Amino acid sequence: MSTNQILDKIIKGTERINSKAYTLNRSLLLALCYYFIDGIQFRELKTALNISDGNLSSNLRVLTKVDYLKKEETVLDKKKIKYFSITKSGKRELEKIINWIELIKKLLEEDKNETEL
């Protein structure tokens, strides 16, 4: 595949990705929720991403609103615990993001190979 063809696919790929899902933190949230099949707690997400409660809450709110994440709450020892898990549409969006990033990687590898010649 030529460099121009890869660039064309990258540009077209951006049109398929929901801009509400593609920020570094939101992509990482989708990936973490995908990895932890049974869901992951708010505090675990906060620790993993090393971000503030407010920043995490706003990103989770956006991803929940577009139906990429599902929020569940339970009470344990009189404390409300929030769990988040990825939805089917969230998995599809994460797959689009990963495919798009792989195209960029392929472009960089081709560029590197051409430079070495």
ChimeraX attribute file (.defattr): number of C-alpha atoms within 10 A of each C-alpha:
attribute: neighborCount
match mode: 1-to-1
recipient: residues
	/A:1	8
	/A:2	9
	/A:3	13
	/A:4	10
	/A:5	11
	/A:6	16
	/A:7	15
	/A:8	11
	/A:9	14
	/A:10	18
	/A:11	12
	/A:12	12
	/A:13	16
	/A:14	14
	/A:15	9
	/A:16	12
	/A:17	17
	/A:18	13
	/A:19	9
	/A:20	12
	/A:21	22
	/A:22	16
	/A:23	11
	/A:24	8
	/A:25	16
	/A:26	18
	/A:27	19
	/A:28	17
	/A:29	27
	/A:30	25
	/A:31	17
	/A:32	20
	/A:33	25
	/A:34	21
	/A:35	13
	/A:36	13
	/A:37	11
	/A:38	12
	/A:39	19
	/A:40	21
	/A:41	18
	/A:42	18
	/A:43	14
	/A:44	12
	/A:45	20
	/A:46	16
	/A:47	10
	/A:48	12
	/A:49	14
	/A:50	10
	/A:51	13
	/A:52	10
	/A:53	13
	/A:54	9
	/A:55	12
	/A:56	19
	/A:57	14
	/A:58	11
	/A:59	18
	/A:60	22
	/A:61	15
	/A:62	15
	/A:63	22
	/A:64	18
	/A:65	11
	/A:66	14
	/A:67	15
	/A:68	22
	/A:69	26
	/A:70	19
	/A:71	18
	/A:72	13
	/A:73	11
	/A:74	10
	/A:75	9
	/A:76	8
	/A:77	6
	/A:78	7
	/A:79	8
	/A:80	10
	/A:81	14
	/A:82	15
	/A:83	20
	/A:84	25
	/A:85	23
	/A:86	28
	/A:87	17
	/A:88	12
	/A:89	13
	/A:90	24
	/A:91	17
	/A:92	14
	/A:93	20
	/A:94	25
	/A:95	15
	/A:96	17
	/A:97	19
	/A:98	14
	/A:99	14
	/A:100	20
	/A:101	14
	/A:102	13
	/A:103	16
	/A:104	16
	/A:105	12
	/A:106	16
	/A:107	20
	/A:108	13
	/A:109	12
	/A:110	16
	/A:111	12
	/A:112	11
	/A:113	10
	/A:114	9
	/A:115	8
	/A:116	7
	/A:117	5
